[in-house]
Amino acid sequence: MSMEQRIAALEAAVFGKGGAKKSAKGFSVDIDDPKWGDPEIRYVPKKWGGPSPLGQRMSQCSVRFLEFLAAELESSARWKESNGKEEHAEWDRRDAAKAAAWAARKKSQGEPSLDEDLF
């Protein structure tokens, strides 16, 4: 599955208007929640080749990074789920949904996406 397909799948899983988004697993994420909606980036995937946003909030990150992070976390969640770690997979999916929701909000505000950054 290509990066564009993974991003499209994540965007399809996140829908709705406003800050609250519902994932494919049925839980909602509220990116406007003052405590949990804008988490700090504490993990940067090894495959990420851009500048490190370590320590920044999701709202401060580029759309390109957020889309990449969402795809990587969703991939991690699938692996954890297939290895009997469903609870850990749910946390990855929640973070993937938050990253995808932030990317969608930033794109709707005119910030370029992954495809626009590459070309």
N, C-alpha and C positions, 0 to 999 in steps of 0.2 A: 504494500500500500504506500503510495507516494505521500509526501508531506502535504501536498495540496488536497489530496483525498482525505487525509486524517483531519485536516483543518475543516474541510467541508462537513465531515461527519460530526465534529464537535459543534460547529455552528448550527447544524440541523438539530442537535440534541438540546441546544439552549434556545428557548423561545420566550416571547412575551415582551411587554413594554415596561419601562421604568427600571428600577434597580433589582427587583425580584425576578429571578430566572429559575426555570424548572428544568432539571436534567432528565436524561433518559431513564434514570433509576427512580425517579419520582420525588426526590427531595428538592427543595428550593434553596437557592442561594440569594442572599440580599446583599448586593455590593454597596448599598447605602447604609448598612448597619455600621454604627460608629465603632463597635468593638471588633467585629469579625469580618466586615465586608471588604476591607482594604488591607490584606495581610502583607507583612514584610517578606521580601524575597530572601529566603535562607538557603536556597538550593538552586544552583545553576547547572543544567544538564551538561555533561562533558562534550556533547556534540555541538553545543552552542558556540558559534564562531564570532559573535559580535562582542561589543563591550559588556562587561559584567555589571548587571544591575543589583548585585548582592547588597543587601541592606536597604534597598529602596522599597517603597510601597508599590503595589500593582498599578495604582493610579499614576505613578511616575514613570512606568516602563513603556517602552515602545510597543506598538501593535505587533510588530514583527516578533519580538521576544515573547509577548503574551501568547500569541498563536503557537509558537514553537513550544513553549512551556506547557500549554494545554494539551497539545498532541503527545508530548513526552509523558506527562502525568497520566493520560488516558492509557497509553501503552503500558506504563508501569502498573496501573490498576488491573488491566487484563492479565498481566503476568502474575500478580499477587493473587488474584481470584482463582486462576488455574492451579495455583500452588497452595490452596487452602487458607489463604490469609484474607478472608472476605472483609473483615473489619478495617484492615489497613488499606484495602482496595477502595473502600468507601471514602476514606479520607483523601486519597489521591483523586478520586472522582469529584469530590467537593471542591478541591483546589483547582482541578482542571476546569470545572464549571465556572468558578470565580474568574480564572484567567481568561476564559472564552468570553464571559460577560463583560469584563473590562475591555477586551479587545473590540468587542462589538460596539460598546459605548464610544470608545475612542474613534473607531472608524466612522460611526454616525456623526461624529463631531468634525470629521474631515481629516483625521490623521491617516497617512498612507498605511496600507496593509502590507503583508509579506510579499505578495506578487508585485505591487507597485514599487517596493524597495529594490527588487531584484532587476527590474528593467528600466 
